[in-house]
Amino acid sequence: MTFEEIKSRARAEWEALQKNNYVLVSAATCGRAAGALDVVEAFNKELMRQGLEVPIIQVGCMGLCHAEPLVTICKAGSPRVVYPNVTPESVPRLVEGYVAGDDPCLELALGTLEGNGGEAVYIPELPRFEHELRLILRRCGFIDPEDINHYIANGGYSSLEKVSGMSPEKIVRELEKSGLRGRGGAGFPTHLKWELCCKAKSTPKYIICNADEGDPGAFMDRVILESDPHQVIEGMIIAGYVVGAEQGYIYVRAEYPLAIERVQIALKQAEELGFLGDNILSSGFGFHIEIAAGAGAFVSGEATALVAAIEGKRSEPRPRPPRLSEAGLWNKPTLLNNVKTFAYVPLIIERGADWFASIGTEGSKGTAVFTLAGKVANVGLTEVPMGTTLRELIYDIGGGIAKDKQFKAVQIGGPSGGCLPETLLDSPIDYDSLREAGSMMGSGGMIVMDEDNCMVDAARFFLDFSTKESCGKCTMCRLGTLQMLHILEDIRAGRGRVKDFDLLLALAEDVKAGSLCGLGKTAPNPVLTTLRYFRDEYEAHILEKRCPAGVCPELTVYYILPDKCDRACEHCVLTCPTEAVKGEKGEVKVIDQTKCSKCGTCLQVCPPEYNAVVKLSPVSLLPSSNLSKKGAKK
């Protein structure tokens, strides 16, 4: 079957679907965790009960993770209506109201959408989309990731057909003109990698897709593989054609079972239709892709460590040169790019390098995909033009800070990224601006922190992660980060010293200089940026022996105010996990500090009309004379 015949059949199937009613249920990992499969089952039962034949399609993630399970009801000639946080109990109302009738159930709706599939156009009822530019996310949540025809009907594999009439050199020049930089974190110009691998003389050559996403709060690559895997596969095939490789690997975390399952289905379907195999689209070019499941080590995301893992070796980075393009997998020329980098390639081939280069900033072209996690109101996934400000991302798209708290910082770039303060909220997001601020683009993970976060504790958390994930090969990474962590733990516990400022800075420079790979070279970033932007919090811990945010356990005391305690209330007594709250019914409650685990449960359950439980620094309980003397001594 020719590509035109495949495309014609897929388009006919897609158009037939658009003429009927159908229901989309977001069933990526986030949707399933929120109960999407129960919603699917409820729809099937209700439709059967009412005698309706309406397809229920399990799609990927639209990016509105806070609204999962997300359901979109599509009716020919009527607006698509999106419903958030759908439960099995609300399904009969939706079926009776809008699937079978003309009542859109607006009291349950999030908004409406115009357009279809990969060409969806968002209207103001979903205002966050006005601030986005969805390129590699444009089909996510609108097509069935397990049906290749949905992908083909919405432009899929057209770029693969197009490159058959282009020389590898011309494709590389298109990538150069587009300004595409690697989306895995380093931002290395994509065309240079491809060109170097093209020029390598040794054979065979290999293509590797890095889907080893280990950053806390990051799930961009997972969503793309679960929601629209064929665009990544198409990008890899084009890469294989350009550099002359016949074998590719997708290295994906074993902790992503749904992503692995859907990629396996996509690979099988692509082979059946002739997009993968020995003679792709009768071109004479052959390319095969296998999945390599990783064991979960964060350092495996580093290129050379990832190669070692595929070879069955311990995940340890090695010195470069030689680069992977010269001696990579099994010592052969290897091209390694991130999931998102490969996903952009078909788009650039389809729409042209000039189009892509017109988006973004001078040094950072195109769009960037970010996860919004932490204390942001609307947790999820977004794609925006390079140069979009942090404020737009957090407030216009993310909905601001949850529970109307005060913004404090945003950590961007993974565990090795920097923590940026409120004064930098209007900074553009691009490779150069973030590097200047002490952070980095990374793969796109973003964690928002509010007034209740302690920046000393945040730096300790991220450094603890990097220390534990170090492969241990480099002495400065293995021991230097550990020593920095010990210093932060001392500061957090009130044992910090003024000289720790200089010691942390000196150690940070040594760790950066003495580490072989990016993990060690960037691990000090959270410490350096918190020292740079939040030095006052370090000083409070060291000089005043208090944690301003009331987070650090050793510098926090929970205390019950006698004059506000309702003697008949038993909330704190009944919920304390360590039985630290004492006092019979009718008596004022008291917290036994020797038993208190500093969990804060008593504060959470104390009725707001009393507000009897307060969180204090131990030093604040001392008489003022003692406080001033103690502060002076310190």
C-alpha positions in Angstrom: 0.0 0.0 0.0 1.4 3.4 -1.0 1.6 6.3 1.5 -1.2 8.1 -0.4 -3.4 5.1 0.0 -2.6 4.9 3.7 -3.2 8.6 4.2 -6.5 8.5 2.3 -7.8 5.6 4.4 -6.7 7.3 7.6 -8.3 10.6 6.6 -11.6 8.9 5.7 -11.7 7.1 9.1 -11.0 10.4 10.9 -13.6 12.4 8.9 -16.2 9.6 9.6 -15.4 10.0 13.3 -15.9 13.8 13.2 -19.4 13.3 11.8 -20.6 11.4 14.8 -20.7 11.9 18.6 -17.7 10.6 20.5 -16.2 11.0 24.0 -12.5 11.6 24.8 -11.3 10.5 28.2 -7.8 11.6 29.2 -6.2 8.3 30.2 -2.5 9.1 30.5 -0.8 8.3 33.8 -2.1 11.5 35.6 -5.7 10.7 34.4 -5.5 7.1 35.4 -4.1 8.1 38.9 -7.2 10.3 39.3 -9.6 7.6 38.3 -9.9 7.9 34.5 -10.4 4.1 33.9 -13.3 4.1 36.3 -14.8 7.0 34.3 -14.4 5.0 31.1 -16.1 2.0 32.6 -19.0 4.2 33.9 -19.4 5.7 30.4 -19.6 2.3 28.8 -22.2 1.0 31.3 -24.3 4.2 30.9 -24.2 4.1 27.2 -25.2 0.5 27.1 -28.0 1.2 29.6 -29.4 3.9 27.3 -28.8 1.9 24.1 -26.3 4.4 22.6 -23.4 3.5 20.4 -20.9 6.3 21.0 -17.1 5.6 20.9 -15.2 6.2 24.1 -11.6 7.0 23.1 -8.8 6.9 25.6 -6.5 9.8 24.7 -3.4 11.3 26.3 -2.9 14.3 28.5 -4.0 17.7 27.4 -1.8 19.3 30.1 -4.6 20.1 32.5 -3.4 17.6 35.1 -5.1 19.5 38.0 -8.4 18.8 36.2 -8.1 15.1 35.8 -10.0 12.9 35.0 -10.7 15.2 32.0 -13.5 14.4 29.6 -14.3 16.0 26.3 -17.6 15.4 24.6 -17.5 15.9 20.8 -20.6 16.4 18.7 -20.7 17.2 15.0 -21.9 20.8 14.5 -21.7 21.6 18.2 -18.9 22.9 20.4 -16.6 20.4 22.1 -17.2 20.7 25.8 -14.5 19.9 28.3 -15.4 18.6 31.8 -12.9 18.6 34.6 -12.6 16.2 37.6 -15.2 13.8 36.2 -16.4 11.0 38.5 -18.4 7.9 37.7 -21.3 9.5 39.6 -21.4 12.4 37.2 -21.3 10.3 34.0 -25.1 9.6 33.8 -25.7 13.4 33.9 -23.2 14.0 31.1 -24.6 11.2 28.9 -28.2 12.2 29.3 -27.5 15.9 29.1 -25.0 16.3 26.2 -24.2 12.9 24.6 -27.8 12.0 24.1 -29.4 15.5 24.4 -28.6 19.2 23.8 -27.9 20.3 27.3 -24.1 21.0 27.6 -24.2 20.6 31.4 -22.4 23.9 31.7 -22.5 23.7 35.5 -20.0 20.9 35.2 -18.0 22.3 32.3 -14.5 23.8 32.3 -14.9 25.3 28.9 -15.3 24.7 25.2 -13.0 24.0 22.3 -13.3 24.7 18.6 -11.5 22.8 15.8 -10.5 19.1 15.8 -7.6 16.8 16.4 -4.2 18.2 15.6 -5.7 21.4 14.4 -7.6 22.3 17.6 -8.1 26.1 18.1 -8.8 27.2 21.6 -11.3 29.9 22.4 -11.4 32.2 25.6 -13.5 29.8 27.7 -10.1 28.1 28.4 -8.1 31.3 28.8 -4.8 29.6 29.7 -4.4 28.4 26.1 -4.3 32.0 24.9 -0.8 32.2 26.4 0.4 29.0 24.9 1.7 27.9 21.5 1.2 24.2 21.2 3.5 22.6 18.6 4.6 19.2 19.9 1.6 19.1 22.3 -1.0 20.1 19.7 -2.4 16.6 19.3 -2.0 15.5 22.9 -5.4 14.8 24.4 -7.1 14.9 21.0 -6.0 11.7 19.2 -5.9 8.1 20.2 -2.2 7.4 20.8 -2.8 3.7 20.2 -4.3 4.3 16.7 -1.8 5.3 14.1 -4.5 6.4 11.7 -5.3 9.3 14.0 -1.7 10.5 13.8 -1.6 10.1 10.0 -4.9 11.8 9.5 -3.6 14.9 11.3 -0.4 15.2 9.3 1.6 12.4 10.7 4.4 10.8 8.6 4.1 13.4 5.9 7.5 14.8 6.8 9.0 11.3 6.5 7.6 11.1 2.9 8.9 14.6 2.2 12.5 13.9 3.3 12.8 11.0 0.7 13.3 13.8 -1.9 15.8 15.7 0.2 19.5 15.0 0.7 20.8 14.5 4.2 22.9 17.7 3.8 19.8 19.7 3.0 18.0 18.4 6.1 20.9 19.3 8.3 21.0 22.8 6.8 17.2 23.2 7.5 17.9 22.2 11.2 20.7 24.8 11.3 18.5 27.5 9.8 15.7 26.6 12.3 18.0 27.3 15.3 16.7 24.1 17.1 18.7 23.4 20.2 18.6 20.1 22.2 15.7 20.0 24.6 17.4 17.6 27.0 19.0 20.4 29.1 22.3 21.4 27.6 20.8 23.3 24.6 23.5 22.1 22.2 22.7 23.0 18.5 20.9 20.0 17.0 22.3 20.4 13.6 25.9 20.2 14.8 25.2 16.8 16.5 23.6 15.5 13.3 26.4 16.9 11.1 29.1 15.3 13.2 27.4 11.9 13.1 26.9 12.3 9.3 30.6 12.8 8.8 31.7 9.9 11.0 33.2 7.1 8.8 32.7 4.1 11.0 29.6 1.9 10.7 27.1 0.8 11.8 25.6 4.0 13.3 22.9 4.3 16.0 20.1 6.7 17.0 19.2 7.0 20.6 16.2 8.8 22.1 16.8 9.8 25.7 13.5 9.4 27.6 15.2 8.8 30.9 13.3 11.5 32.8 14.4 11.5 36.4 13.9 15.1 37.5 11.6 15.6 40.5 8.5 17.3 39.3 9.2 16.6 35.6 6.9 14.6 33.3 7.1 16.2 29.9 8.7 13.3 28.0 6.3 10.8 29.6 3.3 12.8 28.5 4.5 13.0 24.9 5.3 9.3 24.7 1.9 8.5 26.3 -0.1 11.0 24.2 1.5 11.2 20.8 4.4 8.7 20.4 4.5 8.6 16.6 6.0 12.1 16.3 9.0 11.0 18.2 9.3 7.8 16.1 9.0 9.8 12.9 11.8 12.2 14.1 14.0 9.2 14.9 13.4 7.7 11.4 14.3 11.0 9.8 17.5 11.1 11.9 18.4 7.6 10.9 18.0 8.5 7.2 20.2 11.6 7.6 23.1 10.0 9.4 22.9 6.7 7.8 21.8 4.6 10.8 19.6 1.5 10.6 19.0 0.9 14.3 17.5 3.1 17.0 16.8 2.8 20.7 14.3 4.6 22.9 15.8 4.6 26.4 12.9 5.0 28.7 12.5 4.7 32.5 11.0 1.4 33.6 8.9 3.4 36.0 6.9 4.6 32.9 4.9 1.4 32.1 2.1 3.1 30.2 4.6 5.1 28.1 6.5 1.8 27.3 3.2 0.1 26.4 2.0 2.8 24.1 5.4 3.2 22.4 5.4 -0.6 21.8 2.0 -0.4 20.2 3.1 2.6 18.1 6.2 0.8 16.9 4.3 -2.3 15.9 1.7 -0.3 14.0 4.4 1.7 12.2 6.1 -1.5 11.1 2.8 -2.9 9.8 2.3 0.1 7.6 5.8 0.2 6.3 7.1 3.3 8.2 9.6 1.1 10.0 11.5 -2.0 8.8 13.8 -3.0 6.0 12.4 -1.0 3.1 10.5 2.1 4.4 7.9 3.3 2.0 9.7 1.4 -0.8 12.6 3.8 -0.5 15.3 1.2 0.0 16.1 2.7 3.4 15.7 0.5 6.4 15.4 1.5 10.1 14.4 -0.4 13.2 13.6 0.9 16.8 13.8 -1.0 20.0 12.9 0.0 23.6 15.6 -0.1 26.2 14.0 0.1 29.7 16.2 1.9 32.2 16.5 0.9 35.9 15.8 4.4 37.2 19.2 5.9 37.9 19.1 9.7 37.5 22.7 9.8 36.1 21.6 7.5 33.2 20.1 10.7 31.7 23.7 11.8 31.0 24.5 10.8 27.4 27.6 8.6 28.0 26.1 7.0 31.1 22.9 6.2 29.1 25.0 4.5 26.4 26.7 2.4 29.1 23.4 1.4 30.5 22.1 0.2 27.0 25.4 -1.8 26.7 24.5 -3.5 30.0 27.2 -1.8 32.0 27.0 0.4 35.1 25.6 3.9 34.4 28.8 6.0 34.7 29.8 8.9 32.5 33.0 8.8 30.6 35.3 11.7 29.5 34.7 13.4 26.1 36.3 13.5 23.6 35.7 11.2 21.9 32.1 12.4 21.4 29.2 10.0 20.9 29.1 11.0 17.3 32.5 9.4 16.9 32.4 6.6 19.4 29.1 6.0 21.2 27.0 2.9 21.5 29.3 -0.1 21.2 32.1 2.3 20.2 30.2 3.3 17.0 29.0 6.7 15.8 25.8 7.5 17.8 23.3 10.3 17.6 21.5 10.9 20.9 18.7 13.5 21.4 15.9 14.1 23.8 12.2 13.1 23.2 11.2 16.7 22.6 14.1 17.3 20.2 13.1 14.5 17.9 9.4 15.5 18.1 10.3 19.0 16.7 12.0 17.6 13.6 8.9 16.5 11.6 7.4 19.9 12.3 10.4 21.8 11.0 10.5 19.6 7.9 6.8 20.1 7.4 6.5 23.9 8.0 10.0 25.0 7.2 13.0 26.3 9.1 12.1 30.0 8.7 8.7 29.4 10.4 10.3 27.7 13.4 13.1 30.4 13.6 10.4 33.1 13.7 9.3 31.8 17.1 11.2 32.5 20.3 14.2 34.7 20.9 17.5 35.4 19.1 19.4 32.7 20.8 16.6 30.3 21.7 14.2 29.4 18.9 10.9 27.7 18.9 8.9 26.7 22.0 9.6 25.0 25.2 7.6 22.5 27.2 7.4 22.9 30.9 5.8 21.1 33.8 4.1 23.2 36.4 4.5 21.5 39.8 4.7 22.4 43.5 2.6 25.2 45.0 1.1 26.4 41.7 -2.7 26.5 41.5 -3.1 24.6 38.3 -0.5 21.8 38.2 0.1 20.5 34.7 2.0 20.8 31.4 2.4 23.7 29.1 4.2 24.7 25.8 5.1 28.3 25.3 7.3 30.3 23.0 10.9 30.8 24.1 11.1 34.2 25.8 7.8 33.9 27.7 8.3 35.3 31.2 8.1 33.3 34.4 5.2 35.5 35.5 3.2 34.5 32.5 4.0 30.9 33.0 3.1 30.8 36.7 0.2 33.2 36.9 -1.4 33.4 33.5 -1.1 29.7 32.7 -0.6 28.1 36.1 -3.3 30.2 37.8 -0.9 31.7 40.4 -0.1 30.3 43.8 -2.3 27.8 45.4 -4.5 28.8 48.4 -3.7 32.5 47.7 -0.3 32.2 49.3 2.6 34.5 48.5 5.1 33.5 45.8 8.6 32.9 47.1 10.7 31.1 44.4 10.6 28.9 41.4 13.1 26.1 40.9 13.7 25.5 37.2 16.0 23.1 35.4 15.6 20.0 37.4 17.3 19.2 40.7 20.5 20.9 39.4 18.6 24.1 38.4 18.5 27.3 40.4 15.9 28.8 42.7 14.8 32.1 41.3 13.1 34.8 43.4 10.1 37.1 42.9 12.3 39.9 41.5 13.0 37.7 38.5 9.4 36.8 37.7 9.5 39.1 34.6 12.7 37.5 33.2 12.3 35.7 29.9 12.7 32.0 29.8 15.4 31.1 27.4 18.8 29.4 27.6 20.9 32.5 28.0 18.7 34.4 30.5 18.3 31.5 32.8 22.1 30.8 32.7 22.7 34.4 33.6 20.3 34.2 36.6 22.2 31.1 37.9 19.8 28.5 36.7 19.3 26.6 33.5 16.6 25.5 31.1 17.1 21.8 31.8 14.6 19.5 30.4 11.7 21.7 31.5 10.8 20.7 35.1 9.5 23.6 37.2 8.7 23.6 40.9 6.9 26.6 42.4 7.5 27.5 46.1 5.5 29.8 48.3 5.8 31.6 51.7 5.6 28.3 53.5 8.8 26.9 51.9 12.2 27.3 53.6 14.9 28.0 51.0 17.6 26.4 53.1 15.5 23.3 53.3 14.8 23.5 49.6 18.5 23.7 48.7 19.1 20.7 51.1 16.3 18.7 49.4 17.7 19.1 45.9 21.3 18.6 47.0 20.3 15.5 48.8 18.7 14.2 45.6 21.9 14.9 43.6 24.1 13.4 46.2 22.2 10.2 46.3 22.0 10.0 42.5 25.7 10.5 42.0 27.3 7.5 40.4 30.3 8.1 42.7 32.9 8.1 40.0 34.2 11.6 40.6 35.6 12.3 44.1 34.4 15.9 44.1 30.9 14.9 43.1 30.8 11.9 45.5 32.3 13.6 48.5 32.0 17.3 47.8 28.2 17.3 47.4 28.0 15.1 50.5 30.0 17.7 52.5 27.9 20.5 51.2 24.8 18.5 52.3 26.2 18.0 55.8 26.8 21.8 56.1 23.2 22.5 55.0 21.9 20.0 57.5 23.8 21.7 60.3 22.4 25.1 59.2 18.9 23.6 59.1 19.3 22.2 62.6 20.6 25.5 64.1 24.2 24.4 64.2 25.4 26.6 61.4 28.3 29.0 61.6 29.1 32.3 59.8 32.1 30.7 58.1 29.8 28.2 56.4 28.9 30.9 53.8 32.4 30.9 52.4 32.8 27.2 52.9 29.7 26.4 50.8 30.8 28.8 48.0 34.3 27.3 47.9 33.0 23.7 47.9 30.5 24.6 45.2 33.3 25.8 42.9 35.4 22.7 43.6 32.5 20.4 42.9 31.8 22.1 39.6 35.4 22.1 38.5 36.1 18.5 39.6 33.1 16.7 38.2 33.1 14.9 34.9 29.5 15.1 33.9 26.6 17.6 34.1 25.2 16.1 37.3 28.2 17.1 39.4 28.9 20.4 37.5 25.4 21.7 38.2 24.6 20.0 41.5 25.6 23.1 43.5 23.2 25.4 41.6 20.3 25.2 44.2 22.8 26.1 46.9 24.4 28.9 45.0 21.1 30.5 43.9 19.6 30.3 47.4 22.7 31.9 48.8 22.5 34.6 46.1 18.9 35.4 46.4 17.8 34.3 49.9 20.8 35.0 52.0 18.6 36.5 54.7 17.1 33.1 55.4 20.5 31.5 55.8 21.4 34.4 58.2 18.2 33.8 60.2 19.1 30.1 60.6 22.7 30.8 61.5 22.6 34.0 63.5 19.1 34.0 65.0 18.6 30.2 65.2 15.2 30.4 63.6 13.5 29.2 60.4 11.4 32.1 59.0 9.1 29.7 57.2 8.8 27.4 60.2 9.8 24.3 58.2 13.1 23.1 59.8 12.1 20.7 62.6 14.9 21.5 65.0 14.1 25.3 64.7 10.3 24.9 65.1 8.0 24.4 68.1 4.3 23.9 68.1 2.6 25.6 71.0 -1.0 25.8 72.2 -2.1 29.2 73.4 -3.9 28.7 76.7 -6.2 31.7 76.3 -7.4 30.5 72.9 -7.8 26.8 73.6 -11.3 25.5 73.7 -11.1 23.0 76.6 -13.9 20.8 75.1 -12.2 20.5 71.7 -10.3 17.2 71.2 -9.2 17.6 67.6 -5.5 17.9 68.4 -5.5 15.1 71.0 -7.3 12.7 68.7 -5.1 13.3 65.6 -1.6 13.6 67.1 0.3 10.5 65.8 2.8 10.5 68.7 0.3 11.2 71.5 2.3 14.4 72.3 -0.8 16.5 73.1 -1.9 16.1 76.7 -4.9 17.3 78.6 -8.2 15.8 79.6 -11.5 17.0 78.3 -12.3 20.3 80.0 -8.6 21.1 80.4 -6.3 23.3 78.4 -4.2 21.1 76.1 -0.4 21.1 76.2 2.1 19.7 73.8 4.9 17.5 75.2 7.9 18.8 73.2 9.9 15.6 73.9 7.3 13.6 72.0 6.4 16.1 69.3 7.4 14.9 65.8 6.9 18.4 64.3 4.4 17.0 61.8 2.0 20.0 62.1 -1.2 17.9 62.3 -2.3 19.8 65.4 -2.1 23.1 63.5 -4.0 21.7 60.6 -6.9 20.3 62.6 -7.3 23.2 65.1 -10.7 24.9 64.3 -10.1 28.3 62.6 -12.5 30.0 65.1 -9.9 29.2 67.8 -6.5 29.3 66.1 -5.0 28.1 69.3 -2.1 26.2 67.8 0.9 28.3 66.6 4.2 27.5 65.0 7.1 29.3 66.6 10.9 29.3 66.7 12.2 27.9 70.0 14.2 31.0 70.6 11.1 33.1 70.4 9.8 31.4 73.6 12.8 32.8 75.6 12.4 36.0 77.6 13.3 39.0 75.5 16.5 39.7 77.6 17.7 36.2 77.0 16.8 36.4 73.3 18.9 39.6 72.8 21.8 38.1 74.7 21.7 34.9 72.8 21.5 36.7 69.5 24.4 38.9 70.4 26.5 35.9 71.4 25.7 34.1 68.1 
